[in-house]
Structures are given as C-alpha cells and as structure tokens.
Amino acid sequence: MNTRFYNARILQLAEGHNFNISEGEVWVKENKIAYVGDKKESDMTFDREIDCNKNLLMPGFKNAHTHTAMTFLRSYADDLPLDKWLFEAIFPREDQLT
C-alpha cells in the first residue's frame, strides 16, 4: 500500500539536535518512507491520499528501554521485594512469551 500525506507541516531533525518545521508531503511506499519534501510530480501510484490540513507530521519517537514485556505484568506480585519479584514472578512469565 502506498500512501501520500499532503498539505502537512513536517517536523524534521536539523543540525545541532534542533528541529525544523516545513510544509510539504510525505510518501510511504509499502512500510517505508519514500519521500519527504515539497509537493512534486510522482510516478508512484497511491492507494490512499491523506490531506493533513496543515497538521503536524512527526517521526515516531521510540524509547528502546521501555520494559515492554513487563507492562502486561504491571502490579503483578508487587508485594514482593525486587529480587524475588524479578526472578520468581516476572522473568519466569517473560520466558513464556513468544
């Protein structure tokens, strides 16, 4: 699926860990960003075109240290000390995840 987001304000990383906001388009080809910039002609065909109405498009900020696997066990056995909570309650259940 190819998607075109147009009429958007786009947040982009700039030099010195700053950000710029520009107006333009973002094209997604299957599941990858194929183009970010001003409006231009494309030889791509789009399955979906979304007018962003000047709303902000920004990258998905990802925290790689979120302990995602532990989220479903939140409040499980929380009456245990940390070492027992991890080794007796949490890690054994995490090992069962696929």
CYANA upper distance limits for C-alpha pairs under 8 A (distance plus 0.5 A):
  1 MET  CA     29 LYS  CA      7.12
  1 MET  CA     30 GLU  CA      5.33
  1 MET  CA     31 ASN  CA      8.32
  1 MET  CA     46 PHE  CA      7.93
  1 MET  CA     47 ASP  CA      6.38
  1 MET  CA     48 ARG  CA      8.31
  2 ASN  CA     27 TRP  CA      7.85
  2 ASN  CA     28 VAL  CA      6.06
  2 ASN  CA     29 LYS  CA      5.08
  2 ASN  CA     30 GLU  CA      5.88
  2 ASN  CA     45 THR  CA      7.51
  2 ASN  CA     46 PHE  CA      5.32
  2 ASN  CA     47 ASP  CA      5.82
  2 ASN  CA     48 ARG  CA      7.12
  3 THR  CA     27 TRP  CA      6.30
  3 THR  CA     28 VAL  CA      5.60
  3 THR  CA     29 LYS  CA      7.16
  3 THR  CA     30 GLU  CA      8.40
  3 THR  CA     46 PHE  CA      5.89
  3 THR  CA     47 ASP  CA      6.49
  3 THR  CA     48 ARG  CA      5.35
  3 THR  CA     49 GLU  CA      6.20
  3 THR  CA     50 ILE  CA      8.08
  4 ARG  CA     25 GLU  CA      7.58
  4 ARG  CA     26 VAL  CA      6.49
  4 ARG  CA     27 TRP  CA      5.06
  4 ARG  CA     28 VAL  CA      6.90
  4 ARG  CA     46 PHE  CA      6.88
  4 ARG  CA     48 ARG  CA      6.89
  4 ARG  CA     49 GLU  CA      5.16
  4 ARG  CA     50 ILE  CA      6.64
  5 PHE  CA     25 GLU  CA      6.00
  5 PHE  CA     26 VAL  CA      5.62
  5 PHE  CA     27 TRP  CA      6.74
  5 PHE  CA     49 GLU  CA      6.46
  5 PHE  CA     50 ILE  CA      5.33
  5 PHE  CA     51 ASP  CA      6.60
  5 PHE  CA     52 CYS  CA      6.95
  6 TYR  CA     24 GLY  CA      6.76
  6 TYR  CA     25 GLU  CA      4.95
  6 TYR  CA     26 VAL  CA      7.14
  6 TYR  CA     39 LYS  CA      8.22
  6 TYR  CA     49 GLU  CA      7.95
  6 TYR  CA     50 ILE  CA      6.76
  6 TYR  CA     51 ASP  CA      5.71
  6 TYR  CA     52 CYS  CA      6.44
  7 ASN  CA     23 GLU  CA      7.42
  7 ASN  CA     24 GLY  CA      6.43
  7 ASN  CA     25 GLU  CA      6.97
  7 ASN  CA     51 ASP  CA      6.28
  7 ASN  CA     52 CYS  CA      5.92
  7 ASN  CA     53 ASN  CA      6.24
  7 ASN  CA     54 LYS  CA      5.99
  8 ALA  CA     23 GLU  CA      6.08
  8 ALA  CA     24 GLY  CA      5.99
  8 ALA  CA     25 GLU  CA      6.61
  8 ALA  CA     51 ASP  CA      7.94
  8 ALA  CA     52 CYS  CA      5.56
  8 ALA  CA     53 ASN  CA      6.92
  8 ALA  CA     54 LYS  CA      5.05
  8 ALA  CA     55 ASN  CA      6.12
  8 ALA  CA     56 LEU  CA      6.62
  8 ALA  CA     57 LEU  CA      7.08
  9 ARG  CA     21 ILE  CA      6.73
  9 ARG  CA     22 SER  CA      5.99
  9 ARG  CA     23 GLU  CA      4.94
  9 ARG  CA     24 GLY  CA      6.93
  9 ARG  CA     54 LYS  CA      5.95
  9 ARG  CA     55 ASN  CA      6.33
  9 ARG  CA     56 LEU  CA      5.17
  9 ARG  CA     57 LEU  CA      6.59
 10 ILE  CA     20 ASN  CA      8.45
 10 ILE  CA     21 ILE  CA      5.80
 10 ILE  CA     22 SER  CA      5.76
 10 ILE  CA     23 GLU  CA      6.47
 10 ILE  CA     24 GLY  CA      7.38
 10 ILE  CA     25 GLU  CA      8.33
 10 ILE  CA     56 LEU  CA      6.16
 10 ILE  CA     57 LEU  CA      5.36
 10 ILE  CA     58 MET  CA      6.55
 11 LEU  CA     19 PHE  CA      7.05
 11 LEU  CA     20 ASN  CA      6.31
 11 LEU  CA     21 ILE  CA      5.13
 11 LEU  CA     22 SER  CA      7.33
 11 LEU  CA     56 LEU  CA      7.43
 11 LEU  CA     57 LEU  CA      6.67
 11 LEU  CA     58 MET  CA      5.46
 11 LEU  CA     59 PRO  CA      7.92
 12 GLN  CA     19 PHE  CA      6.04
 12 GLN  CA     20 ASN  CA      5.82
 12 GLN  CA     21 ILE  CA      6.82
 12 GLN  CA     22 SER  CA      8.42
 12 GLN  CA     58 MET  CA      7.65
 12 GLN  CA     59 PRO  CA      8.34
 13 LEU  CA     17 HIS  CA      7.12
 13 LEU  CA     18 ASN  CA      6.53
 13 LEU  CA     19 PHE  CA      5.10
 13 LEU  CA     20 ASN  CA      6.88
 14 ALA  CA     18 ASN  CA      5.45
 14 ALA  CA     19 PHE  CA      5.41
 14 ALA  CA     20 ASN  CA      6.50
 15 GLU  CA     19 PHE  CA      8.36
 23 GLU  CA     37 GLY  CA      8.17
 23 GLU  CA     38 ASP  CA      7.47
 23 GLU  CA     54 LYS  CA      8.27
 24 GLY  CA     36 VAL  CA      7.80
 24 GLY  CA     37 GLY  CA      5.71
 24 GLY  CA     38 ASP  CA      4.92
 24 GLY  CA     39 LYS  CA      6.26
 25 GLU  CA     35 TYR  CA      8.13
 25 GLU  CA     36 VAL  CA      6.25
 25 GLU  CA     37 GLY  CA      6.01
 25 GLU  CA     38 ASP  CA      6.49
 25 GLU  CA     39 LYS  CA      6.46
 26 VAL  CA     33 ILE  CA      7.68
 26 VAL  CA     34 ALA  CA      8.10
 26 VAL  CA     35 TYR  CA      6.07
 26 VAL  CA     36 VAL  CA      5.09
 26 VAL  CA     37 GLY  CA      7.29
 27 TRP  CA     33 ILE  CA      6.43
 27 TRP  CA     34 ALA  CA      5.93
 27 TRP  CA     35 TYR  CA      5.55
 27 TRP  CA     36 VAL  CA      7.13
 28 VAL  CA     32 LYS  CA      5.95
 28 VAL  CA     33 ILE  CA      4.89
 28 VAL  CA     34 ALA  CA      5.85
 28 VAL  CA     35 TYR  CA      7.69
 29 LYS  CA     33 ILE  CA      6.69
 29 LYS  CA     34 ALA  CA      6.25
 52 CYS  CA     56 LEU  CA      8.19
 67 HIS  CA     71 THR  CA      7.32
 68 THR  CA     72 PHE  CA      8.43
 69 ALA  CA     73 LEU  CA      8.37
 69 ALA  CA     94 GLU  CA      7.16
 70 MET  CA     74 ARG  CA      6.99
 70 MET  CA     90 ILE  CA      7.72
 70 MET  CA     94 GLU  CA      8.04
 73 LEU  CA     90 ILE  CA      7.68
 76 TYR  CA     89 ALA  CA      8.32
 77 ALA  CA     85 TRP  CA      7.00
 77 ALA  CA     89 ALA  CA      7.22
 78 ASP  CA     85 TRP  CA      7.46
 80 LEU  CA     84 LYS  CA      6.55
 80 LEU  CA     85 TRP  CA      5.78
 81 PRO  CA     85 TRP  CA      6.40
 82 LEU  CA     86 LEU  CA      6.57
 83 ASP  CA     87 PHE  CA      6.52
 83 ASP  CA     88 GLU  CA      8.49
 84 LYS  CA     88 GLU  CA      5.70
 84 LYS  CA     89 ALA  CA      7.45
 85 TRP  CA     89 ALA  CA      5.58
 85 TRP  CA     90 ILE  CA      6.66
 86 LEU  CA     90 ILE  CA      5.32
 86 LEU  CA     91 PHE  CA      6.21
 87 PHE  CA     91 PHE  CA      5.94
 87 PHE  CA     92 PRO  CA      7.51
 88 GLU  CA     92 PRO  CA      7.01
 89 ALA  CA     93 ARG  CA      7.25
 90 ILE  CA     94 GLU  CA      6.64
 91 PHE  CA     95 ASP  CA      6.63
 92 PRO  CA     96 GLN  CA      7.42
 93 ARG  CA     97 LEU  CA      7.58
